[in-house]
Each structure stands twice: as C-alpha cells, then as structure tokens.
Amino acid sequence: TKILSTREMLKKAQREKYAVPAFNIHNLETLEVVVETAAELKSPVILAGTPSTIEYAGGEFIVAMAEVAAKKYNIPIAIHLDHFEDLGFKSTMIDASHAPFEENIETVKKVVEYAHKYDVTVEGELGVLAGIEDDVVAAASVYTSPDLVEDFVKKTGVDSLAISIGTSHGANKFKPEQCTRNA
C-alpha cells in the first residue's frame, strides 16, 4: 500500500458516502496510535503535521513513517501539511480565514493554482476556529456561513474545506468533572 493523495481518498469517500478522519500527529508514538486504531477500524486516515511537528520530527521522517505504516497495516493513508507549505507532501492546507472573505479567496486561489501544477491537493479554511495551534490563535469561533461555501469553493478551486462548526484548534484541557458521559 502506498501513500495516497487526499484528493483520491476524499473523492472515493464522497462517492461511497463515508467520512475520512484526519489527525494531527506529532511524533512516532502519535502516528502509531492513530494508524493502529484506523487499521483496527479498517478506516482510511489522513495524518496531518503542523509546522511545529515538521520542525520537531522532520518532514522526511514523517513521510517515511507514514510509508512504513501504510505497508504494515495495509490501509489507505494520506499525509497532509496543516498550516504549512512544501517539503514534498502531496496535500497542504492554506488558512487565510483571518482575512476578509475576498482576500481569503485571492490568497487561497494563488496557492491552489501553484499547488495544482505539482498535483498537490489544497484545503482552504472558511470561518475561524477558536483555540491555539502553533502560531494560529483565535479567542472565539466565527462559524462558517453555509451561504459562502459554494462561492468560496468555486472561486478558489480548493479540493477540500475546513469549516468552523464549533470545532477548535489544539489541545483542550478539561476539568475532571467535565469528563462524564450521559446516557
């Protein structure tokens, strides 16, 4: 099994009507637990690395570990650069959601045009996710307006879209009393 592009993986998921989970990995241990769990569930998976992950672990090592995992577990795996660019990954994310809508479109469109020349898939972001992920910081969420999604996708040509629906960036810390299950 080889590393797939997110385009290939997500098109199949769309055709067959299922979701593909994406997890930020930070090192060998987090990559292993994500891939082992995906294999147990017979699920394709997207492994995402942030700039600090790439700086810490090295892009070439992330690629090599993902290739080993794809062969070992025989599941579809894609690797994705989250808020980063280059290094030979075949999927990347550009977050210009902090900018006004038209400026976001302009920035993302330029990245898409460049990336598609190299068969790299691009994820854009519309809306603002609260939280902290590397140097991406937002105190509050701005939900993605469904009315803008189609226009954004058509004008930018993105392959996939990160939206804000109450999700958040980064690790969340909870108090023990918040960690309960209801019926």
MARPA-321186 format. One record per atom (N, C-alpha, C): residue number from 1; residue in one letter; chain; atom name; x, y, z. Coordinates in steps of 0.001 Angstrom, whole numbers, plus 500000, padded with zeros to 6 digits. Example, Ala and Ser with C-alpha at 12.3 -4.5 7.8 and 13.67 -1.06 7.14 Angstrom:
// residues 2
ATOM pos code unit site   east  north     up
ATOM   1    a    A    N 513190 494310 507800
ATOM   1    a    A   CA 512300 495500 507800
ATOM   1    a    A    C 513200 496700 507800
ATOM   2    s    A    N 512850 497750 507080
ATOM   2    s    A   CA 513670 498940 507140
ATOM   2    s    A    C 512900 500030 507870
// end
This chain:
// residues 183
ATOM pos code unit site   east  north     up
ATOM   1    t    A    N 500845 498818 500000
ATOM   1    t    A   CA 500000 500000 500000
ATOM   1    t    A    C 500885 501239 500000
ATOM   2    k    A    N 500524 502189 499169
ATOM   2    k    A   CA 501300 503422 499082
ATOM   2    k    A    C 500525 504579 499707
ATOM   3    i    A    N 501227 505674 499933
ATOM   3    i    A   CA 500587 506883 500430
ATOM   3    i    A    C 499704 507447 499315
ATOM   4    l    A    N 498468 507776 499637
ATOM   4    l    A   CA 497536 508320 498664
ATOM   4    l    A    C 497508 509840 498766
ATOM   5    s    A    N 496976 510465 497742
ATOM   5    s    A   CA 496712 511902 497846
ATOM   5    s    A    C 495362 512049 498545
ATOM   6    t    A    N 495176 513163 499238
ATOM   6    t    A   CA 493877 513376 499869
ATOM   6    t    A    C 492788 513524 498810
ATOM   7    r    A    N 493136 514023 497638
ATOM   7    r    A   CA 492141 514164 496559
ATOM   7    r    A    C 491541 512800 496236
ATOM   8    e    A    N 492415 511844 495974
ATOM   8    e    A   CA 491992 510483 495637
ATOM   8    e    A    C 491152 509893 496780
ATOM   9    m    A    N 491633 510050 498001
ATOM   9    m    A   CA 490970 509478 499166
ATOM   9    m    A    C 489603 510116 499407
ATOM  10    l    A    N 489529 511421 499316
ATOM  10    l    A   CA 488277 512114 499614
ATOM  10    l    A    C 487241 511958 498503
ATOM  11    k    A    N 487693 511860 497259
ATOM  11    k    A   CA 486746 511622 496145
ATOM  11    k    A    C 486064 510263 496329
ATOM  12    k    A    N 486858 509252 496707
ATOM  12    k    A   CA 486300 507905 496949
ATOM  12    k    A    C 485302 507952 498105
ATOM  13    a    A    N 485675 508642 499171
ATOM  13    a    A   CA 484788 508752 500331
ATOM  13    a    A    C 483488 509464 499959
ATOM  14    q    A    N 483607 510489 499135
ATOM  14    q    A   CA 482410 511225 498705
ATOM  14    q    A    C 481510 510327 497862
ATOM  15    r    A    N 482110 509595 496924
ATOM  15    r    A   CA 481323 508687 496072
ATOM  15    r    A    C 480615 507628 496906
ATOM  16    e    A    N 481339 507076 497899
ATOM  16    e    A   CA 480802 505963 498678
ATOM  16    e    A    C 480115 506406 499965
ATOM  17    k    A    N 480061 507731 500178
ATOM  17    k    A   CA 479318 508341 501284
ATOM  17    k    A    C 479813 507923 502672
ATOM  18    y    A    N 481100 508155 502930
ATOM  18    y    A   CA 481637 507967 504274
ATOM  18    y    A    C 482637 509078 504561
ATOM  19    a    A    N 482977 509228 505817
ATOM  19    a    A   CA 483910 510280 506238
ATOM  19    a    A    C 485303 509694 506426
ATOM  20    v    A    N 486315 510529 506248
ATOM  20    v    A   CA 487699 510123 506490
ATOM  20    v    A    C 488238 510978 507638
ATOM  21    p    A    N 488669 510343 508717
ATOM  21    p    A   CA 489203 511128 509833
ATOM  21    p    A    C 490606 511649 509527
ATOM  22    a    A    N 490898 512838 510059
ATOM  22    a    A   CA 492237 513420 509940
ATOM  22    a    A    C 492712 513755 511343
ATOM  23    f    A    N 493940 513368 511650
ATOM  23    f    A   CA 494500 513606 512977
ATOM  23    f    A    C 495855 514277 512847
ATOM  24    n    A    N 496083 515282 513671
ATOM  24    n    A   CA 497414 515866 513748
ATOM  24    n    A    C 498293 514918 514537
ATOM  25    i    A    N 499402 514552 513944
ATOM  25    i    A   CA 500366 513690 514626
ATOM  25    i    A    C 501570 514548 514972
ATOM  26    h    A    N 502310 514145 515993
ATOM  26    h    A   CA 503417 514973 516461
ATOM  26    h    A    C 504744 514234 516510
ATOM  27    n    A    N 504682 512915 516493
ATOM  27    n    A   CA 505894 512110 516593
ATOM  27    n    A    C 505534 510671 516229
ATOM  28    l    A    N 506504 509791 516350
ATOM  28    l    A   CA 506272 508384 516013
ATOM  28    l    A    C 505139 507787 516843
ATOM  29    e    A    N 505127 508094 518128
ATOM  29    e    A   CA 504120 507479 519008
ATOM  29    e    A    C 502700 507886 518630
ATOM  30    t    A    N 502484 509168 518331
ATOM  30    t    A   CA 501125 509582 517962
ATOM  30    t    A    C 500752 509038 516586
ATOM  31    l    A    N 501721 508973 515679
ATOM  31    l    A   CA 501456 508388 514372
ATOM  31    l    A    C 501049 506923 514533
ATOM  32    e    A    N 501785 506196 515363
ATOM  32    e    A   CA 501479 504774 515560
ATOM  32    e    A    C 500083 504544 516114
ATOM  33    v    A    N 499714 505281 517160
ATOM  33    v    A   CA 498407 505043 517772
ATOM  33    v    A    C 497270 505400 516815
ATOM  34    v    A    N 497434 506442 516028
ATOM  34    v    A   CA 496401 506825 515065
ATOM  34    v    A    C 496270 505743 513991
ATOM  35    v    A    N 497386 505295 513450
ATOM  35    v    A   CA 497343 504302 512371
ATOM  35    v    A    C 496872 502940 512890
ATOM  36    e    A    N 497316 502538 514066
ATOM  36    e    A   CA 496851 501256 514632
ATOM  36    e    A    C 495342 501267 514845
ATOM  37    t    A    N 494819 502376 515344
ATOM  37    t    A   CA 493376 502487 515566
ATOM  37    t    A    C 492622 502479 514239
ATOM  38    a    A    N 493130 503215 513259
ATOM  38    a    A   CA 492494 503219 511937
ATOM  38    a    A    C 492490 501808 511347
ATOM  39    a    A    N 493596 501096 511510
ATOM  39    a    A   CA 493678 499725 510982
ATOM  39    a    A    C 492663 498814 511676
ATOM  40    e    A    N 492539 498959 512993
ATOM  40    e    A   CA 491551 498168 513742
ATOM  40    e    A    C 490149 498399 513201
ATOM  41    l    A    N 489868 499644 512864
ATOM  41    l    A   CA 488546 500019 512371
ATOM  41    l    A    C 488417 499882 510861
ATOM  42    k    A    N 489506 499440 510211
ATOM  42    k    A   CA 489547 499299 508748
ATOM  42    k    A    C 489161 500615 508070
ATOM  43    s    A    N 489724 501696 508588
ATOM  43    s    A   CA 489403 503035 508100
ATOM  43    s    A    C 490590 503671 507404
ATOM  44    p    A    N 490342 504370 506301
ATOM  44    p    A   CA 491411 505208 505759
ATOM  44    p    A    C 491664 506324 506761
ATOM  45    v    A    N 492839 506956 506675
ATOM  45    v    A   CA 493155 508017 507628
ATOM  45    v    A    C 494073 509050 506980
ATOM  46    i    A    N 493877 510300 507404
ATOM  46    i    A   CA 494757 511382 506979
ATOM  46    i    A    C 495614 511765 508169
ATOM  47    l    A    N 496934 511711 507979
ATOM  47    l    A   CA 497880 512120 509012
ATOM  47    l    A    C 498306 513546 508697
ATOM  48    a    A    N 498052 514459 509612
ATOM  48    a    A   CA 498369 515866 509390
ATOM  48    a    A    C 499515 516288 510300
ATOM  49    g    A    N 500392 517106 509763
ATOM  49    g    A   CA 501502 517644 510542
ATOM  49    g    A    C 501484 519159 510511
ATOM  50    t    A    N 501633 519780 511666
ATOM  50    t    A   CA 501700 521240 511757
ATOM  50    t    A    C 503152 521675 511592
ATOM  51    p    A    N 503393 522967 511459
ATOM  51    p    A   CA 504788 523424 511355
ATOM  51    p    A    C 505668 522955 512507
ATOM  52    s    A    N 505147 522957 513730
ATOM  52    s    A   CA 505990 522513 514852
ATOM  52    s    A    C 506279 521018 514781
ATOM  53    t    A    N 505338 520234 514257
ATOM  53    t    A   CA 505581 518798 514065
ATOM  53    t    A    C 506710 518591 513070
ATOM  54    i    A    N 506648 519317 511957
ATOM  54    i    A   CA 507659 519173 510911
ATOM  54    i    A    C 509017 519633 511441
ATOM  55    e    A    N 509023 520714 512194
ATOM  55    e    A   CA 510268 521205 512773
ATOM  55    e    A    C 510837 520191 513769
ATOM  56    y    A    N 509970 519612 514585
ATOM  56    y    A   CA 510401 518661 515610
ATOM  56    y    A    C 510825 517321 515004
ATOM  57    a    A    N 509957 516733 514202
ATOM  57    a    A   CA 510196 515368 513721
ATOM  57    a    A    C 510900 515322 512377
ATOM  58    g    A    N 510763 516375 511575
ATOM  58    g    A   CA 511352 516379 510239
ATOM  58    g    A    C 510380 515825 509216
ATOM  59    g    A    N 510128 516595 508167
ATOM  59    g    A   CA 509177 516184 507136
ATOM  59    g    A    C 509517 514854 506499
ATOM  60    e    A    N 510814 514639 506222
ATOM  60    e    A   CA 511217 513386 505577
ATOM  60    e    A    C 510924 512181 506467
ATOM  61    f    A    N 511088 512360 507784
ATOM  61    f    A   CA 510811 511258 508708
ATOM  61    f    A    C 509314 510970 508798
ATOM  62    i    A    N 508491 512031 508782
ATOM  62    i    A   CA 507039 511835 508804
ATOM  62    i    A    C 506612 511055 507565
ATOM  63    v    A    N 507123 511452 506398
ATOM  63    v    A   CA 506801 510755 505150
ATOM  63    v    A    C 507232 509298 505240
ATOM  64    a    A    N 508455 509050 505696
ATOM  64    a    A   CA 508971 507679 505795
ATOM  64    a    A    C 508142 506841 506774
ATOM  65    m    A    N 507806 507413 507927
ATOM  65    m    A   CA 506998 506671 508908
ATOM  65    m    A    C 505619 506348 508350
ATOM  66    a    A    N 505026 507302 507630
ATOM  66    a    A   CA 503709 507063 507037
ATOM  66    a    A    C 503783 505968 505978
ATOM  67    e    A    N 504861 505957 505179
ATOM  67    e    A   CA 505026 504907 504164
ATOM  67    e    A    C 505155 503531 504818
ATOM  68    v    A    N 505916 503441 505891
ATOM  68    v    A   CA 506063 502169 506617
ATOM  68    v    A    C 504706 501735 507172
ATOM  69    a    A    N 503976 502674 507766
ATOM  69    a    A   CA 502672 502355 508347
ATOM  69    a    A    C 501687 501880 507286
ATOM  70    a    A    N 501697 502512 506120
ATOM  70    a    A   CA 500788 502113 505040
ATOM  70    a    A    C 501052 500679 504603
ATOM  71    k    A    N 502329 500314 504526
ATOM  71    k    A   CA 502684 498933 504144
ATOM  71    k    A    C 502336 497950 505262
ATOM  72    k    A    N 502683 498312 506489
ATOM  72    k    A   CA 502481 497407 507631
ATOM  72    k    A    C 501002 497120 507880
ATOM  73    y    A    N 500172 498157 507833
ATOM  73    y    A   CA 498766 497990 508199
ATOM  73    y    A    C 497844 497837 507009
ATOM  74    n    A    N 498354 498066 505805
ATOM  74    n    A   CA 497578 497884 504583
ATOM  74    n    A    C 496247 498640 504606
ATOM  75    i    A    N 496315 499896 505026
ATOM  75    i    A   CA 495134 500757 504970
ATOM  75    i    A    C 495502 502006 504163
ATOM  76    p    A    N 494514 502657 503581
ATOM  76    p    A   CA 494804 503891 502852
ATOM  76    p    A    C 495227 505004 503818
ATOM  77    i    A    N 496385 505601 503562
ATOM  77    i    A   CA 496907 506694 504378
ATOM  77    i    A    C 497285 507844 503456
ATOM  78    a    A    N 496908 509048 503869
ATOM  78    a    A   CA 497343 510269 503187
ATOM  78    a    A    C 498058 511125 504226
ATOM  79    i    A    N 499038 511901 503779
ATOM  79    i    A   CA 499701 512833 504692
ATOM  79    i    A    C 499429 514244 504219
ATOM  80    h    A    N 499258 515127 505187
ATOM  80    h    A   CA 498742 516467 504905
ATOM  80    h    A    C 499492 517489 505753
ATOM  81    l    A    N 499939 518556 505113
ATOM  81    l    A   CA 500586 519648 505836
ATOM  81    l    A    C 499513 520609 506331
ATOM  82    d    A    N 499440 520795 507625
ATOM  82    d    A   CA 498424 521637 508232
ATOM  82    d    A    C 499029 522998 508550
ATOM  83    h    A    N 498578 524044 507860
ATOM  83    h    A   CA 499106 525405 508025
ATOM  83    h    A    C 500588 525451 507687
ATOM  84    f    A    N 500971 524891 506548
ATOM  84    f    A   CA 502381 524783 506183
ATOM  84    f    A    C 502477 524701 504685
ATOM  85    e    A    N 503674 524762 504147
ATOM  85    e    A   CA 503820 524557 502716
ATOM  85    e    A    C 505125 523844 502384
ATOM  86    d    A    N 505119 523136 501250
ATOM  86    d    A   CA 506281 522468 500649
ATOM  86    d    A    C 506663 521129 501286
ATOM  87    l    A    N 507905 520734 501232
ATOM  87    l    A   CA 508505 519501 501759
ATOM  87    l    A    C 508167 518229 501001
ATOM  88    g    A    N 507499 518323 499884
ATOM  88    g    A   CA 507207 517122 499122
ATOM  88    g    A    C 505924 516417 499527
ATOM  89    f    A    N 505157 516968 500452
ATOM  89    f    A   CA 503862 516387 500786
ATOM  89    f    A    C 502931 516609 499589
ATOM  90    k    A    N 501958 515742 499409
ATOM  90    k    A   CA 501041 515858 498276
ATOM  90    k    A    C 499715 516508 498675
ATOM  91    s    A    N 499645 517034 499882
ATOM  91    s    A   CA 498431 517691 500355
ATOM  91    s    A    C 498835 518777 501331
ATOM  92    t    A    N 498185 519933 501225
ATOM  92    t    A   CA 498519 521033 502119
ATOM  92    t    A    C 497271 521817 502475
ATOM  93    m    A    N 497400 522636 503500
ATOM  93    m    A   CA 496303 523468 503961
ATOM  93    m    A    C 496750 524912 503976
ATOM  94    i    A    N 495946 525785 503425
ATOM  94    i    A   CA 496220 527214 503492
ATOM  94    i    A    C 495090 527851 504300
ATOM  95    d    A    N 495477 528548 505355
ATOM  95    d    A   CA 494493 529194 506208
ATOM  95    d    A    C 494629 530702 506077
ATOM  96    a    A    N 493745 531287 505281
ATOM  96    a    A   CA 493682 532741 505163
ATOM  96    a    A    C 492346 533222 505725
ATOM  97    s    A    N 491753 532415 506615
ATOM  97    s    A   CA 490417 532713 507143
ATOM  97    s    A    C 490389 533950 508026
ATOM  98    h    A    N 491554 534376 508499
ATOM  98    h    A   CA 491637 535590 509320
ATOM  98    h    A    C 491414 536845 508474
ATOM  99    a    A    N 491580 536720 507166
ATOM  99    a    A   CA 491437 537865 506251
ATOM  99    a    A    C 489971 538027 505849
ATOM 100    p    A    N 489613 539196 505339
ATOM 100    p    A   CA 488255 539367 504795
ATOM 100    p    A    C 487998 538345 503683
ATOM 101    f    A    N 486734 538025 503447
ATOM 101    f    A   CA 486326 536968 502522
ATOM 101    f    A    C 487014 537055 501165
ATOM 102    e    A    N 486971 538200 500497
ATOM 102    e    A   CA 487553 538330 499160
ATOM 102    e    A    C 489076 538153 499192
ATOM 103    e    A    N 489726 538630 500243
ATOM 103    e    A   CA 491176 538466 500371
ATOM 103    e    A    C 491528 536997 500631
ATOM 104    n    A    N 490695 536308 501422
ATOM 104    n    A   CA 490862 534876 501663
ATOM 104    n    A    C 490808 534149 500319
ATOM 105    i    A    N 489807 534479 499507
ATOM 105    i    A   CA 489656 533849 498183
ATOM 105    i    A    C 490906 534092 497340
ATOM 106    e    A    N 491362 535326 497293
ATOM 106    e    A   CA 492522 535684 496473
ATOM 106    e    A    C 493770 534906 496896
ATOM 107    t    A    N 494026 534832 498189
ATOM 107    t    A   CA 495201 534119 498707
ATOM 107    t    A    C 495109 532627 498415
ATOM 108    v    A    N 493957 532047 498722
ATOM 108    v    A   CA 493780 530603 498538
ATOM 108    v    A    C 493864 530239 497061
ATOM 109    k    A    N 493284 531056 496204
ATOM 109    k    A   CA 493317 530782 494759
ATOM 109    k    A    C 494755 530722 494248
ATOM 110    k    A    N 495619 531638 494713
ATOM 110    k    A   CA 497027 531628 494298
ATOM 110    k    A    C 497723 530340 494732
ATOM 111    v    A    N 497448 529912 495964
ATOM 111    v    A   CA 498058 528672 496461
ATOM 111    v    A    C 497559 527477 495653
ATOM 112    v    A    N 496263 527440 495375
ATOM 112    v    A   CA 495677 526344 494590
ATOM 112    v    A    C 496304 526285 493201
ATOM 113    e    A    N 496406 527424 492542
ATOM 113    e    A   CA 496986 527444 491194
ATOM 113    e    A    C 498416 526910 491201
ATOM 114    y    A    N 499204 527314 492177
ATOM 114    y    A   CA 500588 526841 492276
ATOM 114    y    A    C 500629 525348 492624
ATOM 115    a    A    N 499886 524954 493651
ATOM 115    a    A   CA 499933 523565 494125
ATOM 115    a    A    C 499439 522582 493080
ATOM 116    h    A    N 498376 522933 492365
ATOM 116    h    A   CA 497825 522009 491375
ATOM 116    h    A    C 498794 521737 490231
ATOM 117    k    A    N 499726 522653 489957
ATOM 117    k    A   CA 500759 522400 488948
ATOM 117    k    A    C 501612 521197 489332
ATOM 118    y    A    N 501709 520922 490624
ATOM 118    y    A   CA 502531 519826 491140
ATOM 118    y    A    C 501681 518678 491677
ATOM 119    d    A    N 500404 518658 491290
ATOM 119    d    A   CA 499456 517631 491709
ATOM 119    d    A    C 499343 517542 493232
ATOM 120    v    A    N 499405 518691 493894
ATOM 120    v    A   CA 499245 518760 495339
ATOM 120    v    A    C 497824 519243 495629
ATOM 121    t    A    N 497117 518529 496492
ATOM 121    t    A   CA 495767 518944 496859
ATOM 121    t    A    C 495838 520046 497911
ATOM 122    v    A    N 494810 520888 497912
ATOM 122    v    A   CA 494794 522045 498809
ATOM 122    v    A    C 493478 522091 499586
ATOM 123    e    A    N 493641 522269 500896
ATOM 123    e    A   CA 492494 522503 501777
ATOM 123    e    A    C 492496 523978 502151
ATOM 124    g    A    N 491364 524628 502012
ATOM 124    g    A   CA 491220 526012 502452
ATOM 124    g    A    C 490469 526036 503766
ATOM 125    e    A    N 490337 527227 504335
ATOM 125    e    A   CA 489576 527348 505583
ATOM 125    e    A    C 488648 528543 505473
ATOM 126    l    A    N 487420 528337 505907
ATOM 126    l    A   CA 486401 529370 505864
ATOM 126    l    A    C 485713 529382 507221
ATOM 127    g    A    N 485708 530533 507861
ATOM 127    g    A   CA 485257 530626 509245
ATOM 127    g    A    C 486503 530602 510114
ATOM 128    v    A    N 486343 530837 511392
ATOM 128    v    A   CA 487500 530881 512290
ATOM 128    v    A    C 487290 529899 513428
ATOM 129    l    A    N 488250 528994 513617
ATOM 129    l    A   CA 488197 528045 514713
ATOM 129    l    A    C 488861 528658 515931
ATOM 130    a    A    N 488220 528548 517076
ATOM 130    a    A   CA 488817 529058 518310
ATOM 130    a    A    C 489940 528127 518734
ATOM 131    g    A    N 490878 528649 519520
ATOM 131    g    A   CA 491929 527822 520093
ATOM 131    g    A    C 493298 528191 519577
ATOM 132    i    A    N 494262 527340 519891
ATOM 132    i    A   CA 495661 527590 519546
ATOM 132    i    A    C 496220 526353 518853
ATOM 133    e    A    N 496870 526579 517715
ATOM 133    e    A   CA 497595 525518 517023
ATOM 133    e    A    C 498835 526167 516437
ATOM 134    d    A    N 499995 525854 517020
ATOM 134    d    A   CA 501235 526519 516660
ATOM 134    d    A    C 501041 528027 516786
ATOM 135    d    A    N 501251 528813 515696
ATOM 135    d    A   CA 501063 530255 515855
ATOM 135    d    A    C 499682 530718 515397
ATOM 136    v    A    N 498754 529800 515165
ATOM 136    v    A   CA 497389 530169 514818
ATOM 136    v    A    C 496608 530291 516122
ATOM 137    v    A    N 496170 531518 516431
ATOM 137    v    A   CA 495479 531778 517692
ATOM 137    v    A    C 494192 532534 517412
ATOM 138    a    A    N 493090 532049 517956
ATOM 138    a    A   CA 491818 532765 517850
ATOM 138    a    A    C 491066 532575 519153
ATOM 139    a    A    N 490633 533683 519740
ATOM 139    a    A   CA 489935 533627 521020
ATOM 139    a    A    C 488520 533070 520870
ATOM 140    a    A    N 487883 533345 519748
ATOM 140    a    A   CA 486494 532922 519577
ATOM 140    a    A    C 486263 532382 518176
ATOM 141    s    A    N 485291 531498 518069
ATOM 141    s    A   CA 484911 530940 516767
ATOM 141    s    A    C 484069 531929 515981
ATOM 142    v    A    N 484237 531906 514672
ATOM 142    v    A   CA 483319 532570 513755
ATOM 142    v    A    C 482829 531443 512855
ATOM 143    y    A    N 481582 531061 513019
ATOM 143    y    A   CA 481068 529928 512275
ATOM 143    y    A    C 481089 530182 510774
ATOM 144    t    A    N 481312 529125 510028
ATOM 144    t    A   CA 481307 529208 508573
ATOM 144    t    A    C 479877 529428 508102
ATOM 145    s    A    N 479703 530415 507250
ATOM 145    s    A   CA 478385 530682 506682
ATOM 145    s    A    C 478143 529737 505512
ATOM 146    p    A    N 477133 528880 505620
ATOM 146    p    A   CA 476842 527962 504511
ATOM 146    p    A    C 476612 528692 503193
ATOM 147    d    A    N 476101 529926 503271
ATOM 147    d    A   CA 475836 530697 502050
ATOM 147    d    A    C 477112 531051 501294
ATOM 148    l    A    N 478261 531071 501981
ATOM 148    l    A   CA 479522 531458 501335
ATOM 148    l    A    C 480331 530270 500816
ATOM 149    v    A    N 480000 529080 501263
ATOM 149    v    A   CA 480811 527901 500952
ATOM 149    v    A    C 480914 527641 499454
ATOM 150    e    A    N 479786 527572 498764
ATOM 150    e    A   CA 479798 527254 497331
ATOM 150    e    A    C 480592 528302 496542
ATOM 151    d    A    N 480372 529567 496861
ATOM 151    d    A   CA 481080 530661 496192
ATOM 151    d    A    C 482585 530545 496435
ATOM 152    f    A    N 482978 530276 497675
ATOM 152    f    A   CA 484389 530146 498035
ATOM 152    f    A    C 485051 529003 497268
ATOM 153    v    A    N 484401 527855 497255
ATOM 153    v    A   CA 484961 526676 496593
ATOM 153    v    A    C 485076 526905 495083
ATOM 154    k    A    N 484055 527479 494478
ATOM 154    k    A   CA 484093 527747 493029
ATOM 154    k    A    C 485197 528739 492675
ATOM 155    k    A    N 485326 529797 493460
ATOM 155    k    A   CA 486294 530844 493131
ATOM 155    k    A    C 487732 530452 493442
ATOM 156    t    A    N 487946 529567 494412
ATOM 156    t    A   CA 489318 529203 494784
ATOM 156    t    A    C 489800 527923 494117
ATOM 157    g    A    N 488886 526984 493853
ATOM 157    g    A   CA 489273 525697 493297
ATOM 157    g    A    C 489848 524737 494327
ATOM 158    v    A    N 489612 524978 495634
ATOM 158    v    A   CA 490148 524085 496674
ATOM 158    v    A    C 489611 522674 496503
ATOM 159    d    A    N 490397 521726 496976
ATOM 159    d    A   CA 489998 520320 496908
ATOM 159    d    A    C 489173 519914 498116
ATOM 160    s    A    N 489419 520571 499257
ATOM 160    s    A   CA 488646 520312 500464
ATOM 160    s    A    C 488604 521593 501288
ATOM 161    l    A    N 487733 521599 502285
ATOM 161    l    A   CA 487493 522821 503034
ATOM 161    l    A    C 487373 522527 504518
ATOM 162    a    A    N 488136 523263 505327
ATOM 162    a    A   CA 487995 523211 506783
ATOM 162    a    A    C 486959 524264 507149
ATOM 163    i    A    N 485973 523865 507913
ATOM 163    i    A   CA 484913 524796 508298
ATOM 163    i    A    C 484835 524886 509816
ATOM 164    s    A    N 484239 525941 510279
ATOM 164    s    A   CA 484057 526146 511706
ATOM 164    s    A    C 482599 525885 512057
ATOM 165    i    A    N 482383 524811 512815
ATOM 165    i    A   CA 481021 524446 513234
ATOM 165    i    A    C 480989 524191 514736
ATOM 166    g    A    N 481915 524849 515441
ATOM 166    g    A   CA 482024 524625 516882
ATOM 166    g    A    C 483260 523821 517229
ATOM 167    t    A    N 484041 523466 516212
ATOM 167    t    A   CA 485293 522758 516425
ATOM 167    t    A    C 486344 523747 516903
ATOM 168    s    A    N 487492 523232 517349
ATOM 168    s    A   CA 488534 524145 517824
ATOM 168    s    A    C 489907 523607 517490
ATOM 169    h    A    N 490871 524522 517432
ATOM 169    h    A   CA 492269 524157 517212
ATOM 169    h    A    C 492896 523695 518513
ATOM 170    g    A    N 493836 522793 518391
ATOM 170    g    A   CA 494727 522471 519502
ATOM 170    g    A    C 494103 521615 520573
ATOM 171    a    A    N 494938 521393 521593
ATOM 171    a    A   CA 494526 520558 522718
ATOM 171    a    A    C 493532 521322 523591
ATOM 172    n    A    N 492543 520611 524074
ATOM 172    n    A   CA 491586 521191 525010
ATOM 172    n    A    C 491836 520595 526378
ATOM 173    k    A    N 491864 521431 527386
ATOM 173    k    A   CA 492063 520939 528745
ATOM 173    k    A    C 490730 520992 529466
ATOM 174    f    A    N 490368 519878 530041
ATOM 174    f    A   CA 489104 519789 530743
ATOM 174    f    A    C 489359 519487 532207
ATOM 175    k    A    N 488420 519905 533041
ATOM 175    k    A   CA 488450 519549 534456
ATOM 175    k    A    C 487816 518173 534580
ATOM 176    p    A    N 488235 517373 535557
ATOM 176    p    A   CA 487669 516011 535695
ATOM 176    p    A    C 486143 515986 535719
ATOM 177    e    A    N 485509 516981 536350
ATOM 177    e    A   CA 484045 516963 536424
ATOM 177    e    A    C 483379 517210 535072
ATOM 178    q    A    N 484131 517704 534085
ATOM 178    q    A   CA 483574 517894 532744
ATOM 178    q    A    C 483631 516612 531911
ATOM 179    c    A    N 484395 515655 532363
ATOM 179    c    A   CA 484630 514434 531598
ATOM 179    c    A    C 483673 513318 532065
ATOM 180    t    A    N 482421 513507 531788
ATOM 180    t    A   CA 481424 512485 532144
ATOM 180    t    A    C 480658 512129 530891
ATOM 181    r    A    N 480015 510989 530941
ATOM 181    r    A   CA 479183 510550 529826
ATOM 181    r    A    C 477740 510597 530243
ATOM 182    n    A    N 476901 511002 529323
ATOM 182    n    A   CA 475476 510952 529628
ATOM 182    n    A    C 474903 509674 529013
ATOM 183    a    A    N 473649 509427 529281
ATOM 183    a    A   CA 473013 508202 528801
ATOM 183    a    A    C 473009 508166 527300
// end
